[in-house]
């Protein structure tokens, strides 16, 4: 009985875990390119930080980064 309660608790906790913060999302989905060696037409992390949130959201959801942003919610994109 205790084992099944523990499993149910773990499953529920996993299902309702908070979304990762912005830094974790960036590390998981963006850092490989934006923190790597500079490349033409690819802004560095520092350059991204100087852009407005609207410009980043536009690139993610309506621009050049749509493929990479696939599966992100708009809330995650704002982080």
PATIGU-432465 format. One record per atom (N, C-alpha, C): x, y, z; residue in three letters. Coordinates in steps of 0.1 Angstrom, whole numbers, padded with zeros to 4 digits, always signed. Example, Ala and Ser with C-alpha at 12.3 -4.5 7.8 and 13.67 -1.06 7.14 Angstrom:
% PATIGU-432465
+0132-0057+0078ALA/+0123-0045+0078ALA/+0132-0033+0078ALA/+0128-0022+0071SER/+0137-0011+0071SER/+0129+0000+0079SER/
END
This chain:
% PATIGU-432465
+0008-0012+0000UNK/+0000+0000+0000UNK/+0009+0013+0000UNK/+0019+0013+0009UNK/+0028+0025+0009UNK/+0035+0027-0004UNK/+0038+0016-0011UNK/+0045+0017-0023UNK/+0036+0024-0034UNK/+0024+0020-0034UNK/+0015+0026-0044UNK/+0012+0041-0041UNK/+0011+0045-0029UNK/+0009+0059-0025UNK/+0021+0067-0029UNK/+0033+0061-0027UNK/+0046+0068-0031UNK/+0046+0070-0046UNK/+0043+0060-0053UNK/+0042+0061-0068UNK/+0032+0071-0073UNK/+0021+0071-0067UNK/+0010+0081-0070UNK/+0015+0095-0067UNK/+0021+0097-0056UNK/+0026+0110-0052UNK/+0037+0115-0062UNK/+0046+0106-0066UNK/+0057+0110-0075UNK/+0051+0113-0089UNK/+0041+0106-0093UNK/+0035+0108-0106UNK/+0028+0122-0106UNK/+0021+0124-0096UNK/+0013+0137-0095UNK/+0023+0149-0094UNK/+0034+0148-0087UNK/+0044+0158-0086UNK/+0050+0161-0099UNK/+0053+0150-0107UNK/+0059+0152-0120UNK/+0050+0159-0130UNK/+0037+0155-0129UNK/+0027+0161-0138UNK/+0025+0176-0136UNK/+0026+0180-0123UNK/+0023+0194-0120UNK/+0036+0202-0116UNK/+0047+0197-0121UNK/+0060+0204-0118UNK/+0059+0217-0125UNK/+0066+0227-0119UNK/+0066+0241-0125UNK/+0075+0240-0138UNK/+0071+0249-0147UNK/+0079+0251-0159UNK/+0093+0255-0155UNK/+0103+0252-0163UNK/+0116+0256-0160UNK/+0117+0271-0161UNK/+0126+0277-0154UNK/+0128+0292-0155UNK/+0134+0295-0168UNK/+0135+0308-0171UNK/+0141+0313-0183UNK/+0155+0308-0186UNK/+0163+0309-0175UNK/+0177+0305-0177UNK/+0178+0290-0181UNK/+0170+0282-0175UNK/+0170+0267-0178UNK/+0165+0265-0192UNK/+0155+0272-0196UNK/+0150+0271-0210UNK/+0161+0275-0220UNK/+0167+0286-0217UNK/+0178+0291-0226UNK/+0189+0281-0227UNK/+0193+0275-0216UNK/+0204+0265-0216UNK/+0200+0253-0224UNK/+0188+0249-0222UNK/+0183+0237-0229UNK/+0180+0238-0243UNK/+0176+0250-0247UNK/+0171+0252-0261UNK/+0178+0262-0270UNK/+0186+0270-0263UNK/+0192+0282-0271UNK/+0208+0283-0270UNK/+0213+0279-0258UNK/+0227+0281-0255UNK/+0237+0274-0265UNK/+0233+0263-0270UNK/+0242+0256-0280UNK/+0246+0265-0291UNK/+0237+0273-0296UNK/+0240+0282-0307UNK/+0244+0296-0303UNK/+0236+0301-0293UNK/+0238+0316-0290UNK/+0249+0318-0280UNK/+0255+0307-0274UNK/+0267+0308-0265UNK/+0279+0302-0272UNK/+0277+0296-0283UNK/+0288+0290-0290UNK/+0297+0300-0298UNK/+0305+0295-0306UNK/+0314+0304-0314UNK/+0305+0313-0323UNK/+0309+0326-0324UNK/+0301+0335-0332UNK/+0299+0330-0347UNK/+0287+0332-0352UNK/+0284+0328-0366UNK/+0276+0340-0372UNK/+0278+0341-0385UNK/+0270+0351-0392UNK/+0255+0349-0390UNK/+0249+0361-0388UNK/+0234+0361-0387UNK/+0229+0354-0374UNK/+0238+0351-0364UNK/+0233+0345-0352UNK/+0238+0353-0340UNK/+0229+0360-0334UNK/+0233+0369-0323UNK/+0238+0362-0311UNK/+0248+0367-0304UNK/+0253+0362-0292UNK/+0242+0364-0281UNK/+0245+0357-0270UNK/+0236+0359-0259UNK/+0235+0374-0254UNK/+0247+0380-0254UNK/+0247+0394-0250UNK/+0239+0403-0260UNK/+0240+0400-0273UNK/+0232+0407-0282UNK/+0217+0404-0280UNK/+0213+0392-0277UNK/+0199+0389-0274UNK/+0194+0396-0262UNK/+0202+0398-0252UNK/+0198+0405-0240UNK/+0195+0419-0242UNK/+0201+0425-0253UNK/+0199+0439-0256UNK/+0186+0441-0264UNK/+0180+0431-0269UNK/+0168+0432-0277UNK/+0156+0433-0268UNK/+0145+0439-0273UNK/+0133+0440-0265UNK/+0126+0426-0264UNK/+0119+0424-0254UNK/+0111+0411-0253UNK/+0102+0409-0265UNK/+0096+0420-0270UNK/+0088+0418-0282UNK/+0096+0413-0294UNK/+0108+0418-0296UNK/+0116+0414-0307UNK/+0120+0399-0306UNK/+0123+0395-0294UNK/+0126+0381-0292UNK/+0114+0372-0294UNK/+0102+0376-0289UNK/+0090+0368-0291UNK/+0087+0368-0306UNK/+0089+0379-0313UNK/+0086+0378-0327UNK/+0095+0369-0334UNK/+0107+0368-0331UNK/+0117+0359-0337UNK/+0113+0344-0334UNK/+0109+0342-0322UNK/+0105+0329-0317UNK/+0093+0323-0324UNK/+0083+0332-0324UNK/+0069+0327-0328UNK/+0064+0331-0342UNK/+0071+0340-0348UNK/+0067+0345-0362UNK/+0079+0347-0371UNK/+0091+0344-0367UNK/+0102+0347-0375UNK/+0112+0336-0377UNK/+0124+0339-0377UNK/+0135+0329-0381UNK/+0137+0318-0371UNK/+0132+0319-0359UNK/+0134+0309-0349UNK/+0122+0300-0346UNK/+0112+0300-0355UNK/+0099+0293-0353UNK/+0102+0278-0352UNK/+0111+0272-0360UNK/+0113+0258-0359UNK/+0119+0254-0345UNK/+0129+0262-0341UNK/+0136+0260-0328UNK/+0126+0262-0316UNK/+0116+0271-0318UNK/+0107+0274-0307UNK/+0095+0264-0307UNK/+0094+0255-0316UNK/+0083+0245-0317UNK/+0081+0238-0304UNK/+0069+0238-0299UNK/+0066+0231-0286UNK/+0067+0241-0274UNK/+0072+0253-0276UNK/+0072+0262-0265UNK/+0059+0269-0264UNK/+0054+0272-0252UNK/+0042+0280-0250UNK/+0047+0295-0251UNK/+0037+0304-0253UNK/+0041+0318-0253UNK/+0046+0323-0239UNK/+0041+0317-0229UNK/+0046+0320-0215UNK/+0061+0316-0214UNK/+0064+0304-0219UNK/+0079+0300-0219UNK/+0087+0309-0227UNK/+0082+0314-0239UNK/+0089+0323-0247UNK/+0092+0336-0241UNK/+0084+0340-0232UNK/+0085+0353-0225UNK/+0096+0352-0214UNK/+0099+0340-0209UNK/+0108+0338-0198UNK/+0122+0342-0203UNK/
END
